[in-house]
Amino acid sequence: MKYILNKDIALRSWQLVPFAYYKYGIRRAQKLSSDDFLLLITCDGKNEQDQNSEAIKHLSAHGLIHPASEGEELGSWQKVRFCDNRYMPGVNRSITGKCNYNCKHCFMAKDNAALMSEFTWEEMLSVLDDFDKCGIQTIELTGGEPFLPPHFMDLIREIARRRMDIDEILTNGAFITRDILREIKSLGFNPLVKISFDGLTHHDWMRGVSGAEQKALDAIDMCTSEGIRTGVQICIHKYNLDTLFETVKLMAEKGAEWIRVIRTSESPRWEENAPDACLSIEEYFDIAVDLLTKYAKAGFKATLVLWQVADYYPYANAYRLVPVDWSGNEEKDLSRPTCTGARGSMAIASDGSVAPCNQMSGFFAKHGYDLGNVKNGVQPLLQEGDYLKSILLPVSKVLENPVCSACKYRRYCLGGCRAIAGMLGEYMGPDLSKCEFFNKGYYQKIRRAFDEAGKECGREFVCTTVVDALEEKID
């Protein structure tokens, strides 16, 4: 009998990960044994297989193959691809540096448009082909405002034509229409559309455009009513705290499945426009504890993400403390990359320059660090050089700084986030927000908050990042 790969399966091979497959819609590739990989290559609808072999039965049972129909052939995306580069499943792609809003905290504001860049259409297609060649499967689209370029929907169609996936689109919502959302769905995409919304009665001020608040609310309603996965990002500061809980409550009631609250950080533009509005790390942590407690008690369904504090998953009655970043295996932790997010998503700015993450692109540019540009080819960046070294930076190297090496909590935070370390101090220094978290007892404060919320609302909240050595200080 002839067998063929299921239509959502594609075979891939990379340096150090020679035998793997993608399942469409799932970001990360799955490893295979060499025997299974070689057998799957022959499952092309043309070769006879022994239907009674244990290997064929195993691959069929795991949803990788099926008996081929007469004339059924593999699509080009499915066919095995040998990629002469390191494995990279996705990219975070800023497709334009331009925006239609004049946000008070963002260097990509409308009044800086002359300084911002974007690729030509030909360059955009060329880099898409490079992604495909490197075995990159998933794209996150951001900007500037990604809907602003006139070829935005053409880009979406080209991504679909290559059978790559879009899992996130970050937008201010101003250009969203039902026709656009319906076409995105019709092309087979199911992205999380993340819409910025900076607080009831405060959003227009923050975004620098009258009517921005209503447009964002309308965009959220359109997404949820069209069955599009909808997320909301809220930048908080001293001026919008008075409506924070009501804002989060409204977003959950509108059907957002994901709500992220993030501290507006000390960018030069923000400090110029609102010099006294920035929350200290400790103030932000206190607000996060209070918000988590109220939200857990209220019983909302949307996932709540408190930047660098905690992720709360109501559907599972579970939460994760973000600063706790250890496996319990110290040898393994010390050898792994400092940021697994950077290792799994290539960050590309609007001019094509790369950085470990887009939050760090401004830091690298400011300090004159050049890690490369995708205009000169994507594959070389994933073969050797400064970019690859930056995303493979081991935890052990970070922990060599004197503050971390002397800290009793280093094995739990593993030095923390390099973006925050650079923003608040030195790139290879400690992440000072994690120092505050552990040294000032926020591990215990959040654990107590969820325990108290559980008693009040009759539910038990499970922490997935328990550190036994820190539990004794909770009671």
Salt bridges, closest charged atoms under 4 A:
ASP8 OD2 - LYS23 NZ 2.70
ASP36 OD2 - HIS58 NE2 3.91
GLU54 OE2 - LYS57 NZ 3.92
GLU72 OE2 - HIS66 NE2 2.97
ASP111 OD1 - ARG269 NH1 3.23
GLU123 OE2 - LYS375 NZ 3.73
ASP129 OD1 - ARG162 NH2 2.80
ASP132 OD1 - ARG81 NH1 2.68
GLU140 OE2 - ARG27 NH1 3.17
ASP154 OD1 - ARG157 NH1 2.71
GLU158 OE1 - ARG161 NH2 2.91
GLU158 OE1 - ARG162 NH1 2.66
ASP167 OD2 - ARG27 NH1 2.78
GLU168 OE1 - LYS194 NZ 2.89
GLU183 OE2 - ARG157 NE 2.62
ASP198 OD2 - HIS203 ND1 3.90
ASP198 OD2 - ARG207 NH2 2.56
ASP221 OD1 - LYS254 NZ 2.88
GLU226 OE2 - ARG178 NH1 2.82
GLU226 OE2 - ARG182 NH2 2.83
ASP242 OD1 - HIS202 NE2 2.77
GLU253 OE2 - LYS249 NZ 2.77
GLU257 OE2 - ARG229 NE 3.35
GLU266 OE2 - ARG263 NH2 2.19
GLU282 OE1 - LYS440 NZ 2.79
ASP290 OD2 - LYS294 NZ 3.32
ASP311 OD2 - ARG320 NH2 2.71
ASP325 OD2 - ARG336 NH2 2.51
GLU400 OE1 - LYS397 NZ 3.76
ASP431 OD2 - LYS434 NZ 2.51
GLU436 OE2 - LYS440 NZ 3.48
GLU456 OE1 - LYS297 NZ 3.05
GLU471 OE1 - ARG447 NH2 2.79
